[in-house]
Amino acid sequence: MSDCVFCKIVRGEIPSNKIYEDEEIFAFHDIHPQAPVHFMIVPKRHIASLDDVTMEHQQVLGRILAKAGELAKGQGLNDGFRTIINTGRVAQQEVYHLHVHILGGSDPLGPMLRRTHSL
């Protein structure tokens, strides 16, 4: 998709603070970090959201998840990290190019969601 901001980052048309790149995935720091360490891993091929994923995408999704721990540790997240995939409007997905947020570097990170009931 030619006007997608993440596609432009992958193509090098928009500068990024790149962490990693291979033939299928690209990882870069978030420009509006929500934690001391906050980066994203995206497939190079445009996939709008997790809702658009089919079985043909399993290899690239597996690659993203398999690489997440290594990249997180490379960013100093040796004691854990959070992964987030926002999907669609209700989840407040801002860029419609599938991306996995990796966050960490504070102890604790804080609640994932505001709790409305106790467990």
C-alpha positions as a Markdown table, in Angstrom:
| # | Residue | x | y | z |
|---|---|---|---|---|
| 1 | Met | 0.0 | 0.0 | 0.0 |
| 2 | Ser | 1.8 | 3.1 | -1.2 |
| 3 | Asp | 0.4 | 5.7 | 1.3 |
| 4 | Cys | 0.8 | 3.5 | 4.4 |
| 5 | Val | 3.2 | 5.1 | 6.9 |
| 6 | Phe | 4.7 | 1.8 | 8.0 |
| 7 | Cys | 5.1 | 0.7 | 4.3 |
| 8 | Lys | 7.0 | 4.0 | 3.8 |
| 9 | Ile | 9.2 | 3.3 | 6.8 |
| 10 | Val | 10.0 | -0.3 | 5.5 |
| 11 | Arg | 10.9 | 1.1 | 2.1 |
| 12 | Gly | 13.2 | 3.8 | 3.7 |
| 13 | Glu | 11.0 | 6.7 | 2.5 |
| 14 | Ile | 10.5 | 7.8 | 6.1 |
| 15 | Pro | 13.4 | 7.6 | 8.5 |
| 16 | Ser | 13.2 | 5.4 | 11.5 |
| 17 | Asn | 15.4 | 4.2 | 14.4 |
| 18 | Lys | 15.7 | 0.7 | 13.0 |
| 19 | Ile | 16.5 | -2.2 | 15.3 |
| 20 | Tyr | 16.3 | -5.1 | 12.9 |
| 21 | Glu | 15.5 | -6.1 | 9.3 |
| 22 | Asp | 15.4 | -9.3 | 7.3 |
| 23 | Glu | 13.6 | -10.4 | 4.2 |
| 24 | Glu | 10.1 | -10.6 | 5.9 |
| 25 | Ile | 10.1 | -8.3 | 9.0 |
| 26 | Phe | 11.2 | -4.8 | 10.1 |
| 27 | Ala | 11.6 | -3.6 | 13.7 |
| 28 | Phe | 11.9 | 0.0 | 14.8 |
| 29 | His | 11.5 | 2.3 | 17.8 |
| 30 | Asp | 8.1 | 3.9 | 18.3 |
| 31 | Ile | 8.3 | 7.7 | 17.9 |
| 32 | His | 5.8 | 8.2 | 20.8 |
| 33 | Pro | 7.1 | 5.6 | 23.3 |
| 34 | Gln | 4.8 | 4.6 | 26.1 |
| 35 | Ala | 7.6 | 2.9 | 28.1 |
| 36 | Pro | 11.3 | 3.4 | 28.5 |
| 37 | Val | 11.7 | 0.8 | 25.7 |
| 38 | His | 9.0 | 0.7 | 23.1 |
| 39 | Phe | 9.5 | -0.7 | 19.6 |
| 40 | Met | 7.4 | -2.3 | 17.0 |
| 41 | Ile | 7.9 | -5.3 | 14.7 |
| 42 | Val | 6.0 | -5.2 | 11.4 |
| 43 | Pro | 5.7 | -7.5 | 8.4 |
| 44 | Lys | 7.3 | -5.9 | 5.3 |
| 45 | Arg | 4.3 | -7.1 | 3.3 |
| 46 | His | 1.3 | -4.9 | 4.0 |
| 47 | Ile | -1.4 | -6.6 | 6.1 |
| 48 | Ala | -3.9 | -4.1 | 7.5 |
| 49 | Ser | -4.6 | -5.7 | 10.8 |
| 50 | Leu | -4.7 | -9.0 | 12.7 |
| 51 | Asp | -8.3 | -9.3 | 11.5 |
| 52 | Asp | -7.0 | -9.6 | 7.9 |
| 53 | Val | -4.6 | -12.5 | 8.7 |
| 54 | Thr | -5.1 | -15.8 | 7.0 |
| 55 | Met | -3.2 | -19.1 | 7.1 |
| 56 | Glu | -0.9 | -17.8 | 4.3 |
| 57 | His | 0.5 | -15.3 | 6.9 |
| 58 | Gln | 1.5 | -17.9 | 9.5 |
| 59 | Gln | 5.2 | -17.9 | 8.6 |
| 60 | Val | 5.6 | -14.1 | 8.9 |
| 61 | Leu | 3.6 | -14.0 | 12.2 |
| 62 | Gly | 5.7 | -16.9 | 13.6 |
| 63 | Arg | 8.8 | -15.0 | 12.6 |
| 64 | Ile | 7.7 | -11.9 | 14.3 |
| 65 | Leu | 6.9 | -13.7 | 17.6 |
| 66 | Ala | 10.0 | -15.9 | 17.4 |
| 67 | Lys | 12.2 | -12.7 | 17.0 |
| 68 | Ala | 10.4 | -10.7 | 19.7 |
| 69 | Gly | 12.4 | -12.1 | 22.6 |
| 70 | Glu | 15.8 | -11.8 | 21.0 |
| 71 | Leu | 15.1 | -8.2 | 20.0 |
| 72 | Ala | 13.7 | -7.3 | 23.4 |
| 73 | Lys | 16.8 | -8.7 | 25.1 |
| 74 | Gly | 18.9 | -6.8 | 22.6 |
| 75 | Gln | 17.2 | -3.6 | 23.9 |
| 76 | Gly | 18.0 | -4.5 | 27.5 |
| 77 | Leu | 14.7 | -6.1 | 28.4 |
| 78 | Asn | 16.1 | -9.1 | 30.3 |
| 79 | Asp | 13.4 | -9.3 | 32.9 |
| 80 | Gly | 10.4 | -9.4 | 30.7 |
| 81 | Phe | 8.4 | -7.3 | 28.3 |
| 82 | Arg | 4.9 | -6.8 | 27.1 |
| 83 | Thr | 3.6 | -7.5 | 23.6 |
| 84 | Ile | 0.5 | -5.7 | 22.2 |
| 85 | Ile | -1.4 | -6.0 | 19.0 |
| 86 | Asn | -4.2 | -3.5 | 18.6 |
| 87 | Thr | -6.7 | -4.7 | 16.1 |
| 88 | Gly | -9.3 | -2.3 | 14.7 |
| 89 | Arg | -11.1 | 0.8 | 15.8 |
| 90 | Val | -12.3 | -0.4 | 19.2 |
| 91 | Ala | -8.8 | -1.4 | 20.1 |
| 92 | Gln | -7.5 | 2.0 | 19.0 |
| 93 | Gln | -5.3 | 0.7 | 16.2 |
| 94 | Glu | -3.8 | 3.9 | 14.8 |
| 95 | Val | -1.9 | 2.7 | 11.8 |
| 96 | Tyr | -3.6 | 0.1 | 9.6 |
| 97 | His | -0.5 | -2.0 | 9.0 |
| 98 | Leu | -0.2 | -5.0 | 11.4 |
| 99 | His | 2.3 | -4.3 | 14.1 |
| 100 | Val | 3.4 | -5.8 | 17.3 |
| 101 | His | 4.4 | -3.4 | 20.1 |
| 102 | Ile | 7.1 | -4.5 | 22.4 |
| 103 | Leu | 7.3 | -2.5 | 25.7 |
| 104 | Gly | 9.4 | -2.7 | 28.8 |
| 105 | Gly | 12.1 | -1.1 | 30.9 |
| 106 | Ser | 10.0 | 0.0 | 33.9 |
| 107 | Asp | 9.2 | -2.1 | 36.9 |
| 108 | Pro | 6.3 | -2.6 | 37.0 |
| 109 | Leu | 5.0 | -1.7 | 33.5 |
| 110 | Gly | 1.5 | -1.1 | 35.0 |
| 111 | Pro | -1.8 | -2.6 | 34.3 |
| 112 | Met | -2.7 | -3.8 | 30.8 |
| 113 | Leu | -6.2 | -2.5 | 31.2 |
| 114 | Arg | -8.0 | -0.6 | 33.9 |
| 115 | Arg | -9.6 | -3.3 | 36.0 |
| 116 | Thr | -13.3 | -3.0 | 36.6 |
| 117 | His | -13.5 | -6.1 | 38.9 |
| 118 | Ser | -11.2 | -8.1 | 41.1 |
| 119 | Leu | -10.0 | -11.6 | 40.2 |
